[in-house]
Amino acid sequence: MIVDLYFGSCRVTVDAGSGLIAKLRRDFSWFSTQRVPSQRRVGVTAVLQPPDWSEVRGWYFFTHFNGRVYGWGDRRWVRYSDSLVAYDAAANHGRVASLDDERLYHYTYYLIIALVGMELDALGFHRFHALGVAVEGRTALFSMPITGGKTTLGLALMKDPAVELYSEDTPLIDRRGFVHPFAVRLSLREGHAATIPVQFLRKKNDPVSGRKILLDLEYHGLDRIAEAPGANALVFWSVKSRKPRPSVRALPSWRSLALLLYQIVVGKDCPQRAEVILRLSPGGIRMIAALLHSRALAGWALWRSSRSYRFYMSPDIAANAEFIKQFIRAHGA
């Protein structure tokens, strides 16, 4: 079974079994409804069968997320205990083989994310590990560590119909500093899904981070995705605090620039898959150099057009959401 996903002008064609395709359609439901001319194309094949270990070529490169990476040039193989991921940069095609349904799904999903991220990089759209929303049209980005509370804050903010979503995890930044949507299903801890209707939820056993609950975008509605590019963003570098009330203070300009360049240029905490990005061929080295230059331009442009704050979040989730909405309405013009 085949499905096409449209990430802007990048089209991804996935060939897999019907069960896996159904899961991916739910993951990328907003992108499965797009139909735009394709500048770049990616192919992904996923097969529920034993990996053919004999196809692995090249020298051992490094180990990444428990996968042993082989191949030094434009072809790459990642060998896990029971699964194999292969990538051919010349053909722009990836392949996943596993006898385990959950592993096949996991590695296929993140291969798509990695290849799409690389293609969007080439088009000048770069991921920033943050929650991105628009409050009555005012764009706000919340950067925090993994498990820092992006999803929790996002769910609390989205209870307000005046709030739209760019991305719960990785909104896109272009070289003008504008924010663009990259909306995929949300990943929750089990306790946060108690009040959500079960038809919007799925369970997933992640081989890296354990058991997760996946939340479809349809829970809030695809019409709640912020399609218009967001300019003059407010950037909140968010940390958890034990204080009873949330607070905000301005961040020094130099500190904001350093953080933005580091996060965007390195792609910190973005699922970009080093085994795909790091290619030691002449073409691969040129690609990495161009990618870093373009990301630096995007980080610089975002810094010039944005204002940055330190956001101290209290233990009260609802209070955090209400406080930050009022702050954005007052300062986001």
ZIDA-V681162 format. One line per field, one symbol per residue. psi: psi as a letter, one per 20 degrees, with the letter a starting at -180 (. if undefined). burial: 1 if it has 16 or more other ideal C-beta (glycine too) atoms within 10 Angstrom, else 0. Layout:
psi->???
burial->???
This chain:
psi->qpqpponcjpppoporrhggggghhhgkhhiiiqnqpphqqqpppppnrpqnhiiprrqpfrppljpppqpicipppoorhjqppqpohgilpqpppqipgghggghgghgggghghgghghikopqpnrpprpolippppoprrpjijggggghghihpiipqpgqigmqqpajijqpqqmorqqpqqhhijhjpqhijqqqpopigjbpqpppqhighphijpohpppqlqppoopqqqjqhqqrqqqpqghggggggggggghkpjpminhiggopkrghhghggghghghhgggggggghirpqqpooprioghhgggghghgghhij.
burial->001011111111011100011011011111100000010101111111001000010000100000111111011111110011111010011111110100111111111111111111101011111111111001111111000111111111110000111111111111101111111111010000100000011001001000011111101100011100010011111100000001010010000110111011101011111011111000010010001001111111111001111111110010011011101100010
